[in-house]
Amino acid sequence: MKKYVEPIIHILVWGIGYFLILNYTSTIGDFRKDKGPYWVALFFGMLMNQTVFYTTAFFLVPKLLRLKKIRVLIFSLLGGFVLINLFESIIDYRYLAVFFSTASESFIVYLLYNSVVSFFILLVALSYSLVKYWIQNEKLKRILLEEKLSTEMAFLKAQINPHFLFNVLNSFYAKALKNNVPELADGIAKLAELMRYMVYETNEDKVALEKEIHHLKKYIQVCQLRIANDDDVSINFVVKGTVNTVKISPMLLIPFVENAIKHGIDPKTKSIIDISLKVEQKKLHFKVTNTIHRSFHSLIDEPSGFGLDNLKKRLSILYPNRYTLDTKEENGYYISLLILQLD
């Protein structure tokens, strides 16, 4: 029911406004009711005002404000304001002046009048959209905070004292070195580093992209320890662009890699996983491609993919209107592509 409240209010406001103007006011002059359907002139003016309002409040401000393109927003509003008033005034002057007793008014008078009305509508639209934008932002912040608290609480309930785990891993690492098993020691060291990052480095809202990349590489290295030397498995990770100045939300990319390794590797057949990360024009492109093995539990067999619903929910909260996420099957490969608009 709530989703119908806003449209109903809009219909009532415009309807009442049109009725009052039609019956109790005059515009540039008095309407000549003997000249046919003079309400057409009023309806056209109302349509122009609605165009100004809805284009501003529901398209320009929400889209450009979220992308923080303030300069583009200002120029778009000014350009649109000028164009629509010129268009409305030309139509009034050439085709609708017959409905007014003061039909001899100059084009400038029509333009000034329409500009004043449109400016008032523009101010109302800006106020409406900014208040709505603020309310939505506060709602998103509250949802994000609740999610964060819920996640932290679940983590606190489930976790074993990390210091204890790190001490145990350090003991295993020392024993592996003592018994001259360097590969095992290296694996334990990498695992400890992964855990340390997950426990201590991801508490911030944003982390350096370089750290996320380093974490992904360590995760891949740990997974590669489970692959036999004679298995035909290839995992490639390519990074392009300037990543040292970029920050993103932590643990946002790892689900793609986890899924690719979980479902894209079959020791019995050739398996390929290609991971590419590119930063270009304030956008992050992250693409993961893995072979599809029907004998394994593939991604499409799971009702929600690799936590795709959860990932989309996180993205909609952390990067509202600033991301695209596409997944598809193509020529025996599963392809995931995430594009983030960076700050």
N, C-alpha and C positions, 0 to 999 in steps of 0.2 A: 504493500500500500504506500510505503514511504516514497517509492520511486515515482509515483504519480502526483505527489504533492507539488513539486516544483513546476511541472508543465501546467497543472491546473491554475496555479497562482499566475503564471505568465499569461495564460488565456484570459483570465479574469481582468488582469491589469490592462492589457491591450484592448479588450472588449469594452470595458468601462471608459477608458480614455477615448476610444473612437466614438462611443455614444455621446459623451459630453461635448467633444469637439463638434460633432455633427449637429447637435441640437442647441448648444448654448454659446458658441463662440463664432467669431469670424476670423479670417486670416488676413491677407493683404487688404481686402475690401469685403463688402457684404456679398454673400452668395446670391447669384441670380437663379433662383429656383425655377424660373420659367424657361431656362435654357437646357432642359434635359437633366440627365442623371449627374447632378453636381457632386454627388457623393463619390463619383469616380476620382475626382481631384483629391478629395480627402483620403480615399483609400490608397492612391498612389503615394501620397506624402507619408502615410502610415507605413507603407511597405518599405519606403526608403529609410525611414527611422528604424524599422525592425532590422534592416540589413546592416545599418551602422551598429546597432546594439549587439546583435548575435555574432557578427563577424568579429567584433572587438572582444566581447565577453566570453565567447565559447571557442574561438579559434586563435586569434592573434596573441592575446595576453597569456592564456594557459600554455600554449606551445612555446612561444619565444621567451617567456619568463622562466620556464623550467630549464630551457637551454642557456639561460643567462645572456641572451642576445638583446640587451637593452637598447643599444643603438639601432639595431634592425627594427625593433618594436616601435621606437619613436618615429623613424622614417616611414614605416608601414602605416602607422596611424595618421600621420600628416598627409601622406600621399593618398591614402584612401579617403580621408576627409575632404580633400580638395576635389578629387575625381567625382565622388558621389554627389557633392553639392553642385558641381558644374553640370553633371548629367541631369539631376533633378530640376535645376533652374532652367535649363534649356527646354526640357519637356513642359514645364509649367508655362514658360513664356511663349512657346510656339504652338502648343496644342491645348493647354488647359485654361488659358487666360479668359476664354469665352465664358467660363463659369463665374467670373468675378465682375462686379459692377465697375471696378477700377481697372478695366482691361488695358488702359493706356499706361499703366505703370511700366517703368523701364526695367530692362533685364537686371541691372545692378540691384534694384529693390528686391526682386525675387531672390537673387543670389545672397544678399545680406540677410534676408528673412530666413531662408533655408539654412544658412550657415549658423545663425543664432540657435535655431531649433536643433540642428545636428550637433552643435557643440554641447548643448545641454544633455542630449541623449548620450553623447560620447562620455561625458563626465559620469553619468549614471552607470553606463556600461563598465567604465574603468573601476568605479567604486564597487560595483557588484562583483566583478571578476577578481579584484584584489582581496576582497573580504572572503570570497569563496576559496581562493587560492590559499589564503592564510588558514582557514578552517581545515582544508584538506591536508595542508602541511602539518598542522598540529595533530590531526588524526593519525597521519602516517608516523609521526614521531612517537605518539603514544603506543601505536601498534608495535613499532620497532623496539621501544623500551620494554614492552610486555614480553615480546619474543626473546629479547636479550636476557631478561630476568628469568624467564622460563627455562631457557637454554642453560644459563649459569646454574640454576637450581638443579636441573637434571644432571648436569655435569658434576656438581658437588655431591649429589646423592650416589652417583655411580663410580666416581673416581676413587682409586687407591692413592694414598699419599704419594705424590709424584717424587718427592725426595727419596722415599723408600725404593721406588722403581729405578730411579737413576743410580742409587747406590748398588742395587742388585746388578744392573747393567754394567756398571763400572767394575764390579767384582768379576762378572763373566768376561769382560774385556781383558782384565788383568790375567785371568786364568788361560784365556785363549792365547795370549802372547807368551805366557810362561810355557805352555805346551806346544809352542811353535805352530800355531794354526792362524796365520796372518789373515786369511780370507774371512774366517769366522770373526776375528777381532775387528776387521774392517766393517763387516756387516753389523756387528753390535754397535760400533761407533756411529754408523750412519743411522741406525734405528734410534739411538739415544738422541741424536741431533734432530730427527724428525719429531720425536716426542717433546723435546725441549721447545721447539718452535710452536707446536700446537698448544702447549700448556702456557708458555710465557709470552710469546710474541704476538698472539692474535687477540689480545684483550682490547687493543685500540680499534677505533672505527675505521681507520685507514692505515695501511702498511705500505712500505716501499715495494713497488713492483719487482725490483731486483730480489728482494727477500722471498717473494712468492715464487719467482722463477727458480731461485736456489732450492727452495723447498720441493718444488716439482721435480727437479733434477735428482735430488736425494731420494725422493720417493721412487722414482724410476730405477735408480741404482739399487735400492733395496729389493725391488721386485725382480730385477734382473738376476739377483743372487739365487732366486728360486728356479731359474731357467737353466737347464743343462746345456753344456757347451755344444752338444751335437743337435740340439733342437733348432729348427729353422725359424727363428723368431727375430724380427728386426724392429727396434724401437728407435725412432728418430725424433729429435727435438731441435727445431730451428727458431732462433730469436732474431728479429730484425727491428731496426728503428731505435730511437733514443728512449731507453727504458729507465735511465738512472734518475730522471726527474719526475717520474710518474708514481702516484699512489692510488691504490684501489682497496676495496673492502677485502679483508682477509678470507682465505679458504673458499674463494669464489670459483677458482679454476680447477681445483683438485678433483671435484666430482666427475668431470669429463675424462680425466686421465684414469681415475679409478675404474670407471665404467669400461673404458677402452681396454685396459689390461685384464679386467675381470672377464669380459665377454669376447675379446678380440684375439685371445691367445689359445691355441690348441696345440699341445706338444706333438701331436701326430701329423699335423699338416702345416704348410707354410703360413706364417702369421706375420702381418705387417701392421705397425702402428706409427702413423705420421702425425706429429704435433707441431704446429707452427703458431708463433706469437709475433704479431707485428704492431708497432705503434706508429700511426701515421695520421697527420692532420687532426690531432687531439681525439683520435679514436683508437681503441684497442681492438684488434682482430685476433680472435683465438679460435683456431680450427683444429679439430681432432678427427682423424680418419682411422678406422680399424676394420680389419677383415671380419666378415660375418661367418660364424661357424654354427651351422644348424644343429650339430650334435650337442652343442653346449646350450645353456640357457641364454638365448640372445636377448638384446635390449628390448625388441618389440614384443617378446613373449611376456614381459612384465607389465602389469597394468599401469604403472607410473614411471616407467623407464628407470633412469638412474637417479630417482628422487627428483624427476623433472618438475613435478608440481611444487615441491619444496623450493627448488632452485628458482622457478619462476616467481614464487611468492617473495623470496629474498630479493630478487632483482627488481620486482615491482615496488618494493619498499625502499631499497637502497639506491636504485637508479630509475625512478619513475619517468616514463617517456624518453628514456635515454639509452635504451638497449634494444637489440633485436636478437632473437634466438631461433635458429632454424636447425632442424634435424631431418635427415633423409637417408634412404638407401639408394645406392647407385653402383651398378656393376660389381656387386658382391662386397661392397664396402658400406659401412655405416659412417655417416659424416655429421658432425656437430659443429656449428659455427655460431660463435657469440661475438657480437659487436657492441662495445661499450662506448658511449660518449663520455670522454674524460672531463674533469673539471678544468 
